[in-house]
Amino acid sequence: MQQTVPYSAVLDELEAEAIHIYRETGAAFRNPVLLYSIGKDSSVLLHLAIKAFYPAPLPFPVMHIDTTWKFKEMIEFRDRRAKELGLDLRIAQNLEAMAEGVTPFTHGTHEYTRLMKTVALREGIDRYQFDAAIGGARRDEERSRAKERIFSLREPGHRWDPRKQRPEFWRTANTQLAPEQTMRVFPLSNWTELDIWRYIERENIEIPGLYFAKERPVVERGGTLLMIDDERFPLTEGEVPVMKSVRFRTLGCYPLSGAVESSADNLADLIAEMESSKVSERSGRLIDGDGGGSMEAKKAEGYF
Amino acid sequence: MSGQTPVLHLVTCGSVDDGKSTLIGRLLVETDSVPIDQLEYARTTRRGGSTVPVGEVDYSLLTDGLEAEREQGITIDVAYRHLNLPNGRRVLIADSPGHEQYTRNMAVAASNGDVAVLLVDAARGVRPQTHRHLTVCALMGVQTIIVAVNKMDLVDYSHEVFEQVMGEVRTTAARLGVQQIDGIPVSAVTGANVATKSDAMPWYKGESLLGALAIWEPVGRLVDEGFRFPVQFIVRAEGNFRGYAGTVVAGSVRPGDEVVIADSGRTANIARIVTADGDLDVATYGQAVTLTLDHEVDVTRGDILAAGTPLQPADRFGVDMVWLGEEPLAHGRSYLLISGSRSVPATVTNVRHRLDVVSGHEHAARVLNMNDIGRVEIATDRPIPMDPYSLCRDTGGFLLVDRVTADTVAAGLSRHAMRRASNVVPHVYDVDYQARASLMGHPARVVWLTGLSGSGKSTIADAAVRKLHAMGIHTYVLDGDNMRTGLNKDLGFTPEDRAENVRRVAEVSKLMRDSGVVVFVALVSPFRSDRESAATLFDKGDFIEVFVDTPVDVCSERDPKGLYAKAAAGNLPNMTGVGQAYEPPLNPDLIVHGTGDVEASADLLVAAILEA
């Protein structure tokens, strides 16, 4: 007899899996860190981490890779939430590249991402000697992620070597590390974008307002709507920002985050829009735009 | 909770040639699980060998992951995808490649599988790999196997062809003890019987593939009579809160229930089932909760809280093992065994046989190589509780990890405990090491000299022993060559035999050291992991690793036993430094140079022993 499975039952199972991964990470590693990027996935990640160790406080710090080009609203949100939740917040930045004046406008997305995100992440992990970094990557984000492990091993120098990745059996994880190896851990591996939204709705998780539609100043470049978040955005001649009701599907550096026109200013409308849209999430991210396999190349360098 | 399997774990097996990528791609598209931009990509992009016209969806393009494999046109590793069935059930697909050399990937994919979809090409019929897939699925405990007889369009949708395939598959499945096997005739290319029933095969009365996945229910978990809860994390919080966090991997539990701490045999009652959303009245299979007990008992990470079917610790097990490592299994070598959240050193004491996964025959074997499956015996350094795998995957399955590289080298499935720990209880004698050491008037150590043949290990040991003897210190030298004339004369020079050689010498040195004697071991012991295993027998400081570092050309010039000459003539294939590698210690306690002054080297050893 065919019965209907309630969505919350699917979420319960995903939640239990993520909590299991968190507890294993919290116990097995010497010095883990939660990589917090302020977006919806990070908000879910953080919520699950707090649940996993309840009633004890979160047993590890959180780290934000701050490129200084994030939306202003994101930084305000980050600092407020860290305070409210009593988080041990660490900030990682590539100061050298910042001093050299690297911006998304001067260096091209690939090089900019490598310097400001990948290098900053690697340096942050090295500086604090973290042996495990927990991130919110999901297998449904991009095709090359389909083979990513939940416990993803990084070789010395943070290099991702597909041949060294460990087979994952049952719920049993091999968390052993050889000298200078580190681990990336992805508790949300089996979640989908819709699961994230449904879970935010069910658990009433606070997320930045940028996800909801609002009149915002934008310019259109190459078919992508970019928000003018501050005066650093170089307008070309004749380019005039216009006010449009837009929201963001993913949050990152504002010059690299494409907005979508929308009137969804609450969670229910947003989920309804999500369910009718069939375009993959990363299509709004300029950083992956150079070919279907580019994520693989970035990962090999140590990107998330 | 009947009718409630919110998430179904599906494993797909078959090769590209069977049309597997196309079938999965079709399942994803039919369930609306593919974003438009990716679908567009599959319409416009073509790779070498594709016969699908541009403009139509090449379903196989939806499932390939890495650039490297897209270029090669094959699938090289397990890929995880999901789809949603119309009734809301989530299907998580573990897709493993079908090529012969990837038995290990197949085992990974099947390890979590509830259901396997096994593809058979109707036009080509059952092939050796079909048996391989069935064997691995059965071994890994997949409950239901759905045989998708594909490419029915190429055999005129013939009922007879379908029945012939199913007849052969059923015979193998019966031999393997597969719980449930169903056949569905499909065409991934035309979509027949994939999402909806096809008119082309009126003789087929069963469900479409998606229909079968929507109504599947577990046959009944064997573990329903037992509760199992491996403790992952000890939660300590304000107000003296002490809870045990973990996931229920079998059965269920309620406050008030009595549970046994399987490691110690002590019992306690459940006080609370704590979650961030409030306490629960019951925790069932798959739930991640925190349990508190009604009184203080010793529980650490890795312990299992159990009820129902008894679970007792043992230190020897008969197990099936899937060998994953590139290096073959080494008899007697110490690996790290990971069972749930517990890890304990373990050795493989005996390889009983290797399984021919195609014929089902068992062949006598001494080693297992990558992708081999075999029955072996293991011994753990201390007793641990493990269920038979058939009872519970999480408490019966384990990993073996190389202690140096930290690679996962094997997946093990416990079949039975061979020796309950209670059968062998070490007797504790009143006159112990401390008593003997005080009578001797000096502490005892083990000095382990490793280095190439001819490097000067025995010579340096000899000089050091003379000095210690003159100081009134009791000594003995365990010399590799001398050991091989007696205790170890049954062993050769393969990596497996060398591991066993080192294990025996280490155990003897431990006994002798316990008797109060300073023991020198002069043994080539070329492999790092073997030496590390030996070191784990001792407390820190009692074991001194000495690297006798002598260049191989010096050793081969000395050649005191004529071995290098023989090796050069090709008569000693396993000669260390010639045919076999020597792995120098990474962090030896002492390095002495075999080209240096022997007396000075001996003085260094003596100093190290006296100050340790």
Interface residues (C-beta under 8 A of the other chain):
Chain A: M1 Q2 Q3 T4 V5 P6 Y7 A9 V10 D12 E13 L14 E15 A16 E17 I19 H20 R23 E24 G26 A27 A28 I50 K51 A52 F53 Y54 P55 A56 P57 R139 D140 R143 S144 R145 A146 K147 P162 K164 Q165 R166 P167 E168 F169 W170 R171 T172 A173 N174 Q176 L177 A178 Q181 S189 N190 T192 K278 V279 S280 E281 S283 G292 G293 E296 A297
Chain B: G3 Q4 T5 P6 V7 D32 P35 I36 D37 Q38 Y41 T63 D64 G65 L66 E67 A68 R70 D77 V78 A79 Y80 R81 H82 N87 G88 R89 R90 L92 R104 N105 A107 V108 S111 N112 A214 I215 Q232 F233 V235 R236 A237 E238 F241 G243 A245 G246 T247 V249 V274 T275 A276 D277 G286 Q287 A288 T290 R301 L324 L336 I338 S339 G340 S341 S343 R393 D394 G397 F398 L399 V401 V404 T405 A406 D407 T408 A411
